[in-house]
Amino acid sequence: MKVSRLAVTGAVAATAVVVLSSPAFAHVSVQAEGTAAKGGYAVVDFKVPNERDNASTTKLEVTFPTDHPLASVMPEPMAGWKIEVTKSKLAKPLELHGEQITEAVSKVTWTATGKDGGIQPGYFEKFPVSVGALPEDADELVFKAIQTYSNKEVVRWIEVQEDGAEEPETPAPVLALSAASEDGHHGSTAAEEADAKTENAAATTEAADGDSSDTTARVLGVVGIVVGALGVAYGVLAGRRRSDA
């Protein structure tokens, strides 16, 4: 009896270890490239993993929030994907650069082109979109995504996380917004940060070139002085020899 009880206990323990160590399934998510500050603009990436072993992801539909509509939404062109931008009328117009905006992007759809297109099993892909101006009265933006596989299977990433509750099985992508700085700066995009790094590198190179030029000039000046002194000494010596003769 003791042996059988030990065997059962071991089997239960082993099962628990397998369950606890099972990796959580990846899901569609969204993250900013750099900073996504309130009131500013940002480039965000929708990261889409392929969770199937026998099918490719061939379509992604992302619905944009209606409670905080974005006046500017521009997806980046992607090789192998057809992009469709859907706009809808706004209940309340938005103001952008002094102009009234009466409609905004409500959905962006990416559809794979070609027979073997899409996200293959074991891979993921990022779908970048430039968005703005981000709301100043919200801490996050909730997007809803629908992922379609080549076998016609559809996964709806639309469940909203409730405060204090466990993460839902198919959570909607959520973009966290950071506070704008006190001086009114709304952050920068990854492209702006890359430009700043390029400018700094160019300035450093220019300064290094200037230092190198100064050093070269000084060396040539010293050499010139030495050569001149040698010429004078040679002339004096030659004069003395003529006098002695």
C-alpha positions in Angstrom: 0.0 0.0 0.0 2.8 2.4 0.9 4.5 1.7 -2.4 1.3 2.4 -4.4 0.7 5.6 -2.5 4.2 6.8 -3.2 3.7 6.0 -6.9 0.5 8.0 -7.1 2.0 10.9 -5.2 5.0 11.0 -7.6 2.7 10.9 -10.6 0.6 13.8 -9.3 3.8 15.8 -8.5 5.2 15.1 -12.0 1.9 16.3 -13.6 2.0 19.5 -11.6 5.5 20.2 -12.7 4.6 19.7 -16.3 1.6 22.0 -16.0 3.5 24.8 -14.1 6.4 24.7 -16.5 4.3 24.8 -19.7 5.1 28.0 -21.6 2.3 30.6 -21.9 1.0 31.1 -25.4 2.3 34.2 -27.1 -0.3 36.7 -28.3 -0.7 39.7 -30.5 0.8 42.8 -28.7 1.6 46.4 -29.4 4.7 48.4 -28.3 6.1 51.8 -29.2 9.4 52.3 -30.9 11.0 54.7 -28.4 8.5 56.9 -26.4 4.7 57.0 -26.6 4.0 60.2 -24.7 0.6 61.7 -24.1 -0.2 64.4 -26.7 2.7 63.4 -28.9 3.3 61.1 -31.9 4.9 57.7 -32.0 5.6 54.7 -34.2 4.1 51.5 -32.7 4.7 47.9 -33.7 2.0 45.3 -33.6 3.9 42.1 -33.0 2.1 39.0 -34.4 3.5 35.5 -33.6 2.4 32.4 -35.4 1.2 29.9 -32.9 0.3 27.1 -35.3 2.5 24.3 -36.6 0.5 23.6 -39.8 -0.7 27.0 -41.0 0.6 30.5 -41.7 -0.8 33.8 -40.6 -2.2 35.4 -43.7 -4.3 38.3 -42.4 -4.2 40.8 -39.5 -7.0 43.3 -38.7 -6.4 45.9 -36.1 -9.3 48.1 -34.8 -8.4 51.5 -33.4 -10.1 52.9 -30.3 -13.2 55.0 -30.8 -13.1 56.5 -27.3 -9.8 58.2 -28.2 -9.7 58.5 -32.0 -6.3 59.2 -33.6 -6.3 61.9 -36.3 -3.1 60.6 -37.9 -2.6 56.9 -38.6 0.0 55.9 -41.3 1.1 52.2 -41.7 4.5 51.6 -43.1 4.6 49.7 -46.5 5.6 46.1 -46.1 6.8 43.7 -48.7 4.5 40.7 -49.2 1.5 42.5 -47.6 -1.4 44.4 -49.0 -2.5 47.2 -46.6 -6.0 48.6 -46.4 -6.9 51.6 -44.3 -10.5 52.1 -43.2 -11.9 55.4 -42.1 -15.1 56.3 -40.2 -17.0 59.4 -39.4 -16.3 60.9 -36.0 -19.2 61.8 -33.6 -17.1 64.7 -32.4 -14.6 66.4 -34.8 -10.9 66.5 -33.9 -8.5 69.5 -34.4 -5.1 68.8 -36.0 -2.7 71.6 -36.9 -5.6 74.1 -36.8 -7.9 72.0 -39.1 -11.1 70.2 -38.2 -10.9 66.4 -38.7 -14.3 64.8 -39.3 -13.2 61.3 -39.9 -10.4 59.0 -38.5 -8.9 55.6 -39.2 -11.0 53.0 -37.5 -9.2 49.9 -38.8 -6.0 48.8 -40.6 -6.0 45.4 -42.4 -2.8 43.6 -43.6 -3.4 40.7 -46.1 -0.5 38.5 -47.3 0.1 38.4 -51.0 1.4 35.4 -52.9 0.7 31.7 -52.5 3.3 31.1 -49.7 3.0 34.5 -48.1 2.3 35.5 -44.6 4.0 34.5 -41.3 5.3 31.0 -41.4 5.1 28.6 -38.4 7.8 29.3 -35.9 8.1 33.0 -36.8 6.7 36.4 -35.9 6.4 39.7 -37.7 6.1 43.3 -36.7 3.5 45.7 -38.3 4.7 49.3 -37.8 2.2 52.2 -37.8 2.8 55.9 -37.1 0.1 57.3 -34.9 -0.9 60.6 -33.2 -1.7 62.8 -31.6 -1.9 60.5 -28.7 -4.6 61.4 -26.1 -3.6 63.5 -23.1 -6.4 62.2 -20.9 -5.6 58.5 -21.0 -2.9 56.2 -19.6 -3.3 53.5 -22.3 -4.9 52.7 -25.6 -6.7 49.4 -26.2 -6.6 48.0 -29.7 -8.5 44.9 -30.9 -6.9 42.5 -33.3 -8.1 39.6 -35.4 -5.6 37.0 -36.7 -6.5 34.8 -39.6 -4.6 31.6 -40.6 -4.2 29.9 -43.9 -6.4 27.1 -42.7 -9.3 29.6 -42.2 -8.9 29.5 -38.4 -9.6 32.9 -36.8 -8.3 34.1 -33.4 -9.9 37.2 -31.9 -7.5 39.1 -29.6 -10.3 41.4 -28.3 -10.7 40.6 -24.5 -10.1 43.6 -22.3 -8.0 43.1 -19.1 -10.1 43.9 -16.0 -8.5 45.5 -13.0 -7.6 42.8 -10.4 -8.6 39.9 -12.7 -6.4 37.3 -14.4 -5.2 37.9 -17.9 -7.8 36.7 -20.4 -7.1 33.9 -22.8 -7.1 36.2 -25.8 -6.2 39.6 -24.5 -6.4 42.7 -26.7 -3.2 44.6 -27.4 -2.6 47.5 -25.0 -0.3 50.5 -25.6 0.9 52.2 -22.4 1.3 55.9 -22.6 3.9 57.9 -20.7 3.5 61.3 -19.3 4.7 64.3 -21.2 7.6 66.2 -19.7 7.0 69.5 -17.8 8.4 71.6 -20.6 5.7 70.3 -22.9 8.0 67.9 -24.8 5.9 64.9 -25.9 8.8 62.5 -26.5 10.4 61.5 -29.7 10.0 58.7 -32.2 12.7 56.1 -32.9 13.5 57.9 -36.2 14.1 61.2 -34.4 16.4 59.5 -31.9 18.3 57.9 -34.8 18.7 61.2 -36.5 20.0 62.8 -33.2 22.6 59.9 -32.9 23.7 60.5 -36.5 24.2 64.2 -35.9 26.2 63.5 -32.8 28.4 61.0 -34.6 28.9 63.5 -37.4 29.9 66.3 -35.0 32.3 63.9 -33.2 33.9 63.0 -36.5 34.2 66.6 -37.6 35.8 67.5 -34.3 38.2 64.6 -34.6 39.1 65.7 -38.1 39.7 69.3 -36.9 42.0 68.1 -34.1 43.9 65.9 -36.6 44.3 68.9 -39.0 45.6 71.1 -36.2 48.1 68.5 -35.1 49.4 68.0 -38.7 49.8 71.8 -39.1 51.8 72.0 -36.0 54.1 69.2 -37.0 54.7 70.7 -40.4 55.5 74.1 -38.8 58.1 72.5 -36.5 59.7 70.7 -39.4 59.8 73.9 -41.4 61.6 75.7 -38.6 64.1 72.9 -38.2 64.8 72.8 -42.0 65.2 76.6 -42.1 67.7 76.5 -39.2 69.7 73.9 -40.9 69.8 76.0 -44.1 71.1 79.0 -42.2 73.8 76.9 -40.4 74.9 75.5 -43.7 75.2 78.9 -45.3 77.3 80.2 -42.4 79.6 77.2 -42.5 80.1 77.6 -46.3 81.0 81.3 -45.9 83.6 80.5 -43.3 85.2 77.9 -45.6 85.5 80.4 -48.4 87.1 83.0 -46.0 89.7 80.4 -44.9 90.5 79.5 -48.5 
